[in-house]
Amino acid sequence: MKEKIGYPYTTLSDDMFHHAAGGYAGQGTLCGSLGACSALINLVAKDEDKSHNKLINDLINWYASFNHPTDEFDSVVKYPNQVRVVPGSPLCHVSVSTWTMAADTEIGTYERKDRCAKVAGKVAMQTVTMLNAYAAGKWAPVAPPVSEKTAACMECHGPEGDHNAQGQMACGLCHTHAVDHAE
């Protein structure tokens, strides 16, 4: 964007999102690629219709439901043909832990770093695809809708109920009672 558009993108540091690695300073919160790409979506698509929020919401839900990592970057990594898993969450610690267990490896390995690099590349590609569609007036959500179990939780705990919960992640990932409660 610096080369194609110029200002204001020429003012952004190449290291602006270095802190996002490891789910933001190693905290395992939101996947850093989602945070970085969300910020870029905000810069490009913020309008009075809040298109940026719609795009970011879709990107996060796409990430949580996508089977990571793809083989698109296998020619440039040390560990091609890696196990693929759907993380079920945009959280770094859930995404990475789910994958490391399926791949029978550990967090600190280069194999995991390759996985995350491929995931980050795919998130960037998805973001560009979405922004190009938005610019052409052809963007439509690609992520599946919220699960029935999460929707059931939000009926009671969301804005129309107690209003003590927000989000679209699968509640049962963290709240074991959510699975029983919703059935």
C-alpha positions in Angstrom: 0.0 0.0 0.0 3.0 2.3 0.6 4.0 1.9 -3.0 0.6 1.8 -4.7 -1.2 4.5 -2.6 1.5 6.4 -0.8 0.4 8.6 2.0 -0.8 7.9 4.7 0.6 4.4 4.4 4.1 5.8 4.0 3.9 7.0 7.6 3.4 3.5 9.0 6.4 1.7 10.4 7.2 -1.8 9.1 7.6 -2.9 12.7 4.2 -1.4 13.8 2.8 -4.8 14.7 5.9 -6.6 15.9 4.3 -6.7 19.4 1.4 -8.8 18.0 3.6 -12.0 17.8 2.5 -14.7 20.1 -0.9 -13.3 20.6 0.4 -9.9 21.6 3.7 -9.9 23.5 3.4 -13.6 24.0 0.2 -13.4 26.0 -1.7 -15.8 23.6 -4.7 -13.5 23.2 -6.0 -12.6 19.7 -3.9 -14.1 16.9 -1.5 -11.3 16.0 -2.2 -11.7 12.3 -5.9 -11.0 12.9 -5.0 -7.9 15.0 -2.7 -6.5 12.4 -5.0 -7.2 9.5 -8.0 -5.8 11.5 -6.1 -2.5 11.9 -5.4 -2.3 8.2 -9.1 -3.1 7.4 -10.0 -0.2 9.8 -7.7 2.1 7.8 -9.2 1.2 4.5 -12.9 0.4 5.1 -14.0 2.6 7.9 -17.2 4.3 6.8 -20.6 5.4 8.2 -22.0 1.9 7.6 -19.3 0.5 9.8 -18.1 -1.7 7.0 -14.8 -2.1 8.8 -16.5 -3.9 11.7 -18.4 -6.2 9.3 -15.2 -7.1 7.5 -13.2 -7.6 10.7 -16.0 -9.7 12.2 -16.1 -11.9 9.0 -12.3 -12.2 9.0 -12.2 -13.4 12.6 -15.0 -15.8 12.1 -13.4 -17.1 8.9 -10.1 -17.7 10.8 -11.8 -19.6 13.6 -13.6 -21.9 11.1 -10.7 -22.3 8.6 -8.6 -25.5 8.4 -5.1 -24.1 9.1 -2.3 -24.1 7.8 -2.7 -24.5 4.0 0.0 -25.9 1.8 0.2 -22.6 -0.2 3.5 -21.6 1.4 5.1 -25.1 1.6 7.7 -24.2 -1.0 9.2 -21.6 1.3 9.1 -23.3 4.7 11.1 -25.9 6.4 8.1 -28.0 7.4 5.7 -28.6 4.5 2.6 -30.8 4.6 1.7 -30.0 8.2 -1.3 -31.3 10.0 -4.3 -29.0 9.5 -6.8 -28.2 12.1 -9.8 -25.9 12.6 -8.9 -23.8 15.7 -12.5 -23.0 16.6 -11.3 -19.7 18.1 -9.4 -16.5 17.1 -7.3 -16.8 20.2 -3.6 -17.5 19.7 -3.4 -19.9 22.6 -6.4 -22.0 21.5 -5.3 -22.0 17.9 -1.7 -22.9 18.6 -2.5 -25.4 21.3 -5.1 -27.2 19.2 -2.6 -27.5 16.4 0.4 -28.6 18.6 -1.7 -31.4 20.1 -2.8 -32.6 16.7 0.7 -32.3 15.3 2.3 -34.0 18.4 4.8 -31.1 18.8 5.5 -28.3 21.1 4.9 -24.5 21.1 8.6 -23.6 21.1 9.5 -25.6 17.9 10.5 -24.3 14.5 7.7 -26.5 13.2 5.2 -24.4 15.1 6.8 -21.2 13.9 6.4 -22.4 10.3 2.8 -23.1 11.0 2.1 -19.7 12.4 4.0 -18.0 9.5 1.8 -19.9 7.0 -1.3 -18.9 9.0 -0.3 -15.3 9.0 0.3 -15.4 5.3 -3.1 -16.9 4.7 -4.8 -14.3 6.9 -3.0 -11.5 5.0 -4.2 -13.1 1.7 -7.8 -13.4 3.0 -7.7 -9.8 4.1 -6.5 -8.6 0.7 -9.2 -10.7 -1.0 -11.9 -9.2 1.3 -10.6 -5.6 0.8 -10.4 -6.0 -3.0 -14.0 -7.2 -3.0 -15.1 -4.3 -0.7 -13.4 -1.8 -3.0 -15.2 -3.3 -6.0 -18.5 -3.2 -4.1 -18.8 -7.0 -4.2 -17.8 -8.0 -0.6 -20.0 -10.6 1.0 -19.3 -12.6 4.2 -17.6 -15.9 3.8 -17.5 -17.2 7.4 -20.2 -19.6 8.6 -22.8 -18.1 11.0 -22.5 -18.4 14.8 -23.1 -22.0 16.0 -26.4 -23.0 17.4 -24.9 -23.6 20.8 -23.3 -20.2 20.9 -26.5 -18.6 19.7 -28.4 -20.4 22.5 -25.9 -19.0 25.1 -26.3 -15.5 23.7 -30.1 -15.6 23.9 -29.8 -15.6 27.7 -26.4 -13.9 28.2 -26.2 -11.5 25.2 -27.8 -8.0 24.6 -31.3 -9.3 24.6 -30.9 -11.2 27.9 -28.7 -10.6 30.9 -26.2 -8.7 28.7 -23.3 -10.1 30.6 -21.5 -11.8 27.7 -20.4 -10.7 24.2 -18.7 -12.4 21.3 -19.2 -15.1 18.8 -16.6 -17.7 19.8 -17.8 -21.2 20.8 -18.7 -20.8 24.4 -17.9 -24.5 25.2 -14.2 -23.9 24.4 -13.8 -22.2 27.8 -17.1 -22.7 29.6 -17.8 -26.4 30.1 -21.2 -25.7 31.6 -22.2 -23.9 28.4 -22.4 -27.1 26.5 -24.7 -28.8 29.1 -26.7 -25.6 29.7 -27.5 -25.1 26.0 -28.8 -28.6 25.4 
